[in-house]
Structure formats: structure tokens, C-alpha cells
Amino acid sequence: MEITGKIIAVLEPRKGTSSRTGSEWICGQYVLETMDQYPRKLFFEVFGADRMQQFNIQLGEVMTVSFDIDAREYQGRWFNGVRAFRVDRNVQATPVAAAPVAPDTTPFGGAPVPTQAPAAEAPAAAPFAPQAEGEDLPF
């Protein structure tokens, strides 16, 4: 999967030692915000010092991040992990404005509703007058 946005936070990297191999590891942590009408945020990680150096992600950069999502269980609880495997900086810095979309002009009844005012105003309807004695329904 991939998502485009601006890096709004560069967090402190996580570090540790592998319990299986005993080797040191490091994991960079970042937050990306989309540039949509309703922006969304994505927390993701870059695993490994070599990848962190290769990607060299800086605060304020606009980029497309390709990532994998994986879930794991720990003590009966499940956690999602979002890990980046590629970064592309060849994106526009500002979002492209979408063409305005006309509102849905078909109400539930099915007849279209005009979106523009008519050129000539229709004459006012005559006030309701019952046809016969006891008939007071307008239809």
C-alpha cells in the first residue's frame, strides 16, 4: 500500500537487542499527514539503521510512502504495525484541487430538482379552497 502526505513528526527512534541473535536494532518512527480535504494521519516505522539512513526522512517533507501492515499478538492483545519499505519524494508539494462536484439533484422521489433558479418566476398558486362540503384534503 502507499499513501502521500507531509511528515509532521519525527519521533525518537526505538532501539533494542534481539533476544534470538543478540544483535542491536533500531527503528525510526514518523507521522505522515495526508493533504486531503479531511486530512488523516499515519504513524509508520522504518526498521534498520541502513534504511533510516537511505530514506533520510526529514520533518516537513512531502512524500509517498509505500508500506506493509502486519498484526501481531502480545499477551492476549493484538497490535498493528505499519512498516515503510520505500519512499518517493517526486510528488507535488500542494494537493491538486478537485473539480467541484454538483450536488445530487435527484431526491428520494426520483424527479430531478433544478439547480438554477428559473428565468421567469411561476405565478403564485391559488389558496386552497375545498371543492365540496366536508372535503378538506388538498389532494
C-alpha positions in Angstrom: 0.0 0.0 0.0 1.1 3.6 -0.4 0.0 7.0 0.8 1.1 10.5 0.0 1.4 13.3 2.6 3.6 15.6 4.6 5.9 14.4 7.5 4.5 16.2 10.6 6.5 14.4 13.3 9.9 12.7 13.5 9.8 10.7 16.8 12.6 9.3 18.8 13.8 6.0 17.3 13.2 2.8 19.2 16.3 0.7 20.0 16.8 -2.7 21.4 18.7 -6.0 21.3 17.3 -9.1 19.6 16.6 -11.9 22.1 17.3 -14.5 19.4 20.5 -13.2 17.9 21.8 -10.7 20.5 22.3 -8.1 17.8 21.3 -4.4 18.2 18.4 -3.0 16.2 16.9 0.4 15.6 13.5 1.5 14.3 12.7 5.1 13.2 9.2 6.4 13.9 7.4 9.0 11.8 3.9 10.6 11.4 2.6 11.5 8.0 -0.5 13.6 7.4 -2.4 13.4 4.1 -3.3 16.6 2.2 -6.9 15.7 1.5 -9.9 17.8 2.3 -10.2 15.8 5.6 -6.5 15.1 6.5 -5.6 11.8 8.1 -2.5 10.8 10.0 -0.5 7.7 9.6 2.2 6.5 12.1 4.8 4.3 10.5 8.2 2.9 11.2 11.4 2.3 9.2 13.3 -0.7 10.5 17.0 -0.7 10.4 19.8 1.9 10.5 20.6 1.3 6.9 17.1 2.1 5.7 16.8 5.0 8.1 19.9 6.5 6.5 18.8 5.6 3.0 15.4 7.2 3.4 16.7 10.2 5.4 13.1 11.4 6.2 13.0 15.0 7.4 10.3 17.0 9.1 8.1 18.9 6.6 8.9 16.8 3.6 6.1 15.8 1.2 6.5 12.2 0.0 4.7 9.0 -1.0 5.4 6.1 1.5 4.9 2.5 0.4 4.3 0.3 3.4 3.2 -3.1 4.7 0.6 -3.6 7.5 1.1 -6.5 9.9 -0.7 -7.5 13.1 0.9 -9.4 16.0 -0.3 -10.7 19.3 1.4 -9.9 22.6 -0.1 -11.2 25.9 -3.5 -11.7 24.5 -3.8 -8.3 22.8 -3.3 -7.6 19.1 -1.3 -4.7 17.7 -0.9 -3.4 14.1 2.4 -2.4 12.7 2.9 -0.2 9.7 6.4 -0.5 8.3 7.7 1.5 5.3 9.8 -0.2 2.6 10.0 2.6 0.0 9.9 6.4 0.0 9.3 8.5 -3.1 9.9 12.3 -2.9 8.8 13.0 -6.5 5.4 14.3 -5.6 3.7 17.7 -5.7 4.1 19.9 -2.6 0.5 21.1 -2.7 -2.6 19.0 -3.3 -4.4 19.3 -6.6 -7.8 21.0 -6.1 -10.6 18.7 -7.2 -13.1 19.9 -9.7 -16.3 21.0 -7.9 -18.9 18.3 -7.8 -22.5 19.1 -8.5 -24.8 18.1 -5.6 -27.1 15.2 -6.1 -30.1 16.7 -7.7 -32.4 13.7 -7.6 -34.3 13.5 -4.3 -35.7 10.2 -3.0 -38.9 10.7 -5.1 -36.9 10.3 -8.3 -37.8 13.7 -10.0 -34.8 15.9 -10.6 -34.6 19.2 -8.7 -33.4 22.2 -10.8 -30.1 23.5 -9.6 -30.6 27.0 -11.0 -33.4 29.4 -10.5 -35.9 29.6 -13.4 -35.7 32.7 -15.6 -39.3 33.7 -15.1 -41.0 33.2 -11.7 -44.0 31.0 -11.8 -47.3 32.5 -10.8 -48.3 32.0 -7.2 -50.6 29.1 -6.5 -54.2 30.0 -5.6 -55.0 29.4 -2.0 -56.7 26.1 -1.2 -60.4 26.1 -1.4 -62.4 22.8 -0.7 -64.4 21.5 -3.6 -67.4 20.3 -1.7 -68.7 20.3 1.8 -66.6 18.1 4.1 -63.8 17.7 1.5 -60.8 19.4 3.1 -57.9 17.3 1.8 -55.6 19.2 -0.6 -55.3 16.1 -2.9 
